[in-house]
Amino acid sequence: MTSPLPTPAAPSPASLWTPRLWGTLLVLCAAMFLDALDVSMVGVALPSIGADLGLSTSTLQWVVSGYILGYGGLLLLGGRTADLMGRRQVFLVALGVFAVASLLGGLVDSGPLLIASRFVKGLSAAFTAPAGLSIITTTFPEGPLRNRALSIYTTCAAAGYSLGLVFSGLLTEASWRFTMLLPAPVAVLALLVGMKLLPRSERERDHGGYDIPGAVLGTASMLLLVFTVVRAPEAGWASARTFLSFLAVAVMLVAFVLVERRSPSPLIRLGVLRSGPQVRAQLGALMFVGSYTGFQFLVTLYMQQVLGWSALHTALAFLPAGALVALSATRVGAVIDRFGTARLIVVGFALLTAGYALFLRVDLHPVYAAVILPTMLLVGSGFALTFPSLNVQATNGVDEHEQGMVSGLLNTSVQVGGAIFLAVVTAVVTAHAPEHAPAQAVLDSYRPGLVVVTVIAVAGLVLSLSGLRRSRPGHSVVVAKSTVTEARADRVPVRD
C-alpha cells in the first residue's frame, strides 16, 4: 500500500516577497517619508525664513498652512483620480511635481512665491498619498502580505516626521533653504526607480463618466474647511467670518452628499460608509492624528519656550518615539494577523491616552527619565500599533477599483483631523496665556491644551472599544460593491 503524496507546505509570506516587490514598496515608502519629512522640517526653520525674507508672523504661518491647505483640500479628488486615471500614472506625475516644487521652494526670494511652492507641494502630496496607498492595497493581497506592507509603509510616516525634526535642526544651522531643497533629490531618485518598478494599473472602465460637480463641491468644501480652521484662531472662533465660513462648508457638504447619491460615478460612494469598521477607521484616524498633532505642538513649545531647549535638543527628545515605531515596522503586520485590527486599535489608543496623561505631570525642572522618556515610549508604542491597524481596517474588504477612493478618504480624515484639533488646542492655550508671563504661567496655560489632547485620545479609545463587539454569524455590511462580513473588515485572517 502506497502512502499518499505529502501536501506541499504553503509558502510563508516572507518567501513571496520578491526583489521587485521590495523595490515597489520602497518607492512608495519614500514618497510617504517625504510627505512627513516636509511637514516636520519646516516648523523649526520658520524663524530663519521670516528673518531672511522679512515676513510677519501672520504671513509666516502660511508657509505651513499653504501645504496643509493643498494637501487636505484635494485628497478626495486625488484618491478618485488614481482610480480613474491609473494609480501608477497619477503617482509618478504628482511625485515629479513634488520634486520641482521642492527645488523652487529652496530658490525663491519672496514670501508669496515660497507660499505658492508650498501649496503646490501639498497639492502634489494629495495625489501621491492616496495613489501610493492604493498601489500597496492592489499589489499586496489582503492578509499577512498586505498587513506587513502597510505596517512598513505607515512606519515611514512616523520615521519621516521624527527625522525631519532632527534634519531641520541640523540644516537650519547652515541655511533654511536646505530644508526646502532636501526632498528634491530624494523625490527624483524615487521617481526614476518608480518608473522601472511600479506596476501598471488599468484605468477604471465603465465608470459612468466623471463626477465633475462632485469633484468641484468636494474639493471646494475641503479647501474652505481647512482654510477656515487654520484662520479661526486669528479671526476669532465666534467672529462672523468664521461662522459664515463654517456655514458655507456645511451647505457645500450637504450639496456634495446629494450629488454623490445621484452620480453614476461618485467621487465617494456613500455605501462605503455603511460599514461599521470603515466608519471607525475614518473617525479613529481623525482622532488619532488630531491628538498626536496637538500633543507634539504643545510639547515642542514647552521644550523650547519654557525649558529653553534648542531645536536639535527638542528633536532628540522626540527621537525615542520615532525609533520605537521604526524598529517595530516589520513586526506589526504579524501582530495584526494574530490579534486583528480592532484589538490593536484599542490597545494603541490606551497607550496614547496613558502617555498624554503622564505628560500632565511635567514642571519647570522635569526629570527626562521619569516623565518625558516614558511618555515618548508610550506614545511611540501607541503610534506603532494604531496607525498601521487603522490603514489595514480602512482598506480591507474594499474592491480593487475603489481602493484609491478609500485611501483618499482615509488621508482626508488624517489631514482634517490634524488641522481641526490643532486649531482647537491652539485656541484653548491662547485663551489661557497671559502676555509677558513668567515660565510657570506659560506652562499653566499649556495644561488645558494637554487636557484637550488627552480627552481626544479618550474619545478615540471609547470609539475603538465599540469595535470589539462580535458580529452575529452571517451578519454582513456593504463595504464596496461586494458584500463582506463585518468581522472580515474588523479582523484580518489569522495566520496558522
Residue pairs with C-beta under 8 A, 6 or more apart in sequence:
13 144
13 145
13 148
13 495
16 145
17 145
20 197
21 139
21 140
23 193
23 197
24 135
24 139
24 197
24 198
24 199
25 136
25 149
25 152
25 153
26 193
27 190
27 193
27 194
27 197
27 198
28 91
28 132
28 133
28 135
28 136
28 153
29 152
29 153
29 156
30 156
30 186
30 187
30 189
30 190
31 91
31 95
31 98
31 128
31 129
31 132
31 187
31 190
32 129
32 132
32 153
32 154
32 156
32 157
32 160
33 156
33 157
33 159
33 160
33 186
34 98
34 160
34 183
34 186
34 187
34 190
35 71
35 125
35 128
35 129
35 157
35 160
36 156
36 157
36 158
36 159
36 160
36 161
36 164
37 160
37 161
37 163
37 164
37 167
37 182
37 183
38 67
38 102
38 121
38 125
38 164
38 183
39 64
39 67
39 161
39 164
40 160
40 161
40 162
40 164
40 165
40 168
41 164
41 165
41 167
41 168
41 171
41 179
41 182
42 63
42 64
42 67
42 118
42 168
42 179
42 180
43 64
43 165
43 168
43 300
44 165
44 168
44 169
44 172
44 179
44 311
44 315
45 168
45 171
45 172
45 176
45 179
46 60
46 63
46 64
48 172
48 175
48 176
49 55
49 60
49 63
49 114
49 176
50 56
50 57
50 60
52 176
53 109
53 110
53 111
53 114
54 111
55 63
55 111
58 234
59 111
59 115
60 111
61 230
62 115
62 118
63 111
63 114
63 115
63 118
64 118
65 230
66 115
66 116
66 118
66 119
66 122
67 118
67 119
67 121
67 122
67 125
68 122
68 226
68 230
68 415
68 418
68 419
69 119
69 122
69 223
69 226
69 227
69 230
70 118
70 119
70 120
70 121
70 122
70 123
70 124
70 125
70 126
71 122
71 123
71 125
71 126
71 129
71 415
72 122
72 126
72 222
72 225
72 226
72 412
72 415
72 416
72 419
73 126
73 219
73 222
73 223
73 226
73 227
74 122
74 123
74 126
74 127
74 219
74 222
74 223
75 126
75 129
75 130
75 222
75 408
75 409
75 411
75 412
75 415
76 218
76 219
76 222
76 267
76 268
76 408
76 409
76 412
77 126
77 215
77 218
77 219
77 267
77 408
78 90
78 94
78 126
78 127
78 128
78 129
78 130
78 131
78 408
78 411
79 130
79 131
79 134
79 404
79 405
79 406
79 407
79 408
79 409
79 411
79 412
80 211
80 215
80 267
80 268
80 404
80 405
80 408
81 90
81 127
81 404
82 90
82 91
82 127
82 130
82 131
82 134
82 404
82 407
82 408
83 134
83 204
83 401
83 402
83 403
83 404
83 405
84 203
84 204
84 207
84 210
84 265
85 203
86 200
86 201
86 202
86 203
87 131
87 134
87 135
87 138
87 201
87 404
88 131
88 135
88 194
88 198
88 199
88 200
88 201
90 127
90 131
91 127
91 128
91 131
91 132
91 135
91 194
91 198
92 191
92 194
92 195
92 198
93 127
94 124
94 125
94 126
94 127
94 128
94 131
95 124
95 128
95 187
95 190
95 191
95 194
96 187
96 191
97 120
97 123
97 124
98 121
98 124
98 125
98 128
98 183
98 187
99 183
99 184
99 187
99 188
99 191
100 184
101 117
101 118
101 120
101 121
101 124
102 117
102 121
102 180
102 181
102 182
102 183
102 184
102 187
103 181
103 184
104 113
104 117
105 114
105 117
105 118
105 121
105 180
105 181
106 177
106 178
106 180
106 181
106 184
107 177
108 114
108 117
114 180
117 180
126 411
129 407
129 408
129 411
130 404
130 407
130 408
130 410
130 411
131 404
131 407
132 153
133 153
133 391
133 395
133 403
133 407
133 410
133 411
134 403
134 404
134 406
134 407
135 198
135 199
135 201
136 146
136 149
136 150
136 153
137 146
137 150
137 395
137 398
137 400
137 403
137 407
138 201
138 400
138 403
139 149
139 199
140 146
140 148
140 149
140 150
142 396
142 397
142 492
142 493
143 337
143 492
143 493
143 495
144 333
144 334
144 337
144 493
144 495
146 392
146 395
147 332
147 333
147 334
147 336
147 337
147 388
147 392
147 492
148 330
148 333
148 334
149 333
150 333
150 388
150 391
150 392
150 395
151 328
151 329
151 330
151 331
151 332
151 333
151 336
151 388
152 329
152 330
152 333
153 388
153 391
154 387
154 388
154 391
155 325
155 326
155 328
155 329
155 332
155 384
155 388
156 329
157 387
158 321
158 322
158 325
158 326
158 380
158 383
158 384
158 387
159 322
159 325
159 326
161 322
162 315
162 318
162 319
162 321
162 322
162 323
162 325
162 326
163 322
165 311
165 314
165 315
165 318
166 312
166 315
166 316
166 319
167 179
167 182
168 179
168 311
168 315
169 310
169 311
169 312
169 314
169 315
170 312
171 178
171 179
171 182
172 178
172 179
172 311
204 401
207 264
207 265
208 263
208 264
208 265
209 264
209 265
210 265
211 259
211 260
211 263
211 265
211 266
211 267
213 259
213 263
214 256
214 259
214 260
214 263
214 266
214 267
214 268
215 267
217 252
217 255
217 256
217 259
218 256
218 267
218 268
220 252
221 249
221 252
221 253
221 256
222 412
222 416
224 245
224 248
224 249
224 252
225 249
225 416
226 415
226 416
226 419
227 245
228 242
228 245
228 246
228 249
229 419
229 420
229 423
230 419
230 423
231 242
231 245
232 242
232 423
232 427
233 423
233 426
233 427
233 430
235 241
235 242
236 242
237 427
257 270
259 266
260 266
260 267
260 268
260 269
260 270
261 270
267 405
268 405
268 409
269 402
269 405
269 480
271 478
271 480
271 481
272 278
272 398
272 402
272 405
272 406
272 409
272 478
272 479
272 480
273 279
273 282
274 477
274 478
274 479
275 397
275 477
275 478
275 479
275 486
275 489
276 467
276 477
276 486
276 490
277 341
277 342
277 393
277 396
277 397
277 467
277 479
277 486
277 489
277 490
278 393
278 394
278 406
278 479
278 489
280 345
280 393
280 463
280 464
280 466
280 467
281 341
281 390
281 393
281 394
281 410
282 394
282 409
282 410
282 413
283 413
283 460
283 463
284 345
284 349
284 386
284 390
284 460
284 463
284 464
285 390
285 394
285 410
285 413
285 414
285 417
286 413
286 414
286 416
286 417
286 420
287 417
287 421
287 456
287 457
287 459
287 460
287 463
288 348
288 349
288 352
288 386
288 387
288 390
288 417
288 460
289 413
289 414
289 415
289 417
289 418
290 417
290 418
290 420
290 421
290 422
290 456
291 352
291 356
291 421
291 453
291 454
291 456
291 457
291 460
292 352
292 379
292 383
293 417
293 418
293 421
293 422
294 421
294 422
294 424
294 425
294 449
294 452
294 453
294 456
295 356
295 359
295 379
295 450
295 453
296 318
297 422
297 425
297 426
298 425
298 429
298 446
298 449
298 450
298 453
299 318
299 359
300 314
301 446
302 362
302 443
302 446
303 309
303 313
303 314
303 317
304 310
304 311
304 314
305 442
306 364
306 439
306 442
306 443
306 446
307 364
307 366
309 317
317 368
317 372
317 376
318 376
320 373
320 376
320 377
320 380
321 376
321 377
321 379
321 380
321 383
322 380
323 380
324 376
324 377
324 380
324 381
324 384
325 380
325 383
325 384
328 384
332 384
332 385
332 388
332 389
333 388
334 495
335 344
335 385
336 344
336 388
336 389
336 392
336 492
337 492
337 493
337 494
337 495
338 494
338 495
340 490
340 491
340 492
340 494
341 389
341 390
341 392
341 393
341 396
341 490
341 491
341 492
342 393
342 464
342 467
342 468
342 490
342 491
343 468
344 385
344 386
344 389
345 385
345 386
345 389
345 390
345 393
345 464
345 467
346 461
346 464
346 465
346 467
346 468
347 382
347 385
348 381
348 382
348 383
348 384
348 385
348 386
348 387
348 389
349 382
349 386
349 457
349 460
349 461
349 464
350 382
350 461
351 378
351 379
351 381
351 382
351 385
352 378
352 379
352 382
352 383
352 386
352 457
352 460
353 454
353 457
353 458
353 461
354 378
355 374
355 375
355 376
355 377
355 378
355 379
355 382
356 375
356 379
356 450
356 453
356 454
356 457
357 454
358 371
358 374
358 375
358 378
359 371
359 372
359 375
359 450
360 447
360 450
360 451
360 454
361 371
362 371
362 372
362 443
363 443
364 439
364 440
364 443
366 372
390 410
391 410
392 492
393 489
393 490
394 406
394 407
394 409
394 410
395 403
395 406
395 407
395 410
396 488
396 489
396 492
397 479
397 480
397 484
397 488
397 489
398 406
398 479
398 480
399 480
399 481
399 482
402 480
402 481
421 452
421 453
421 456
424 452
425 449
425 452
425 453
426 449
428 448
428 449
428 452
429 445
429 446
429 448
429 449
431 448
432 444
432 445
432 448
433 442
433 445
434 441
434 445
437 445
467 490
470 487
471 485
471 486
471 487
471 490
474 485
475 485
475 486
476 483
476 484
476 485
476 486
477 483
477 484
477 485
477 486
477 489
479 489
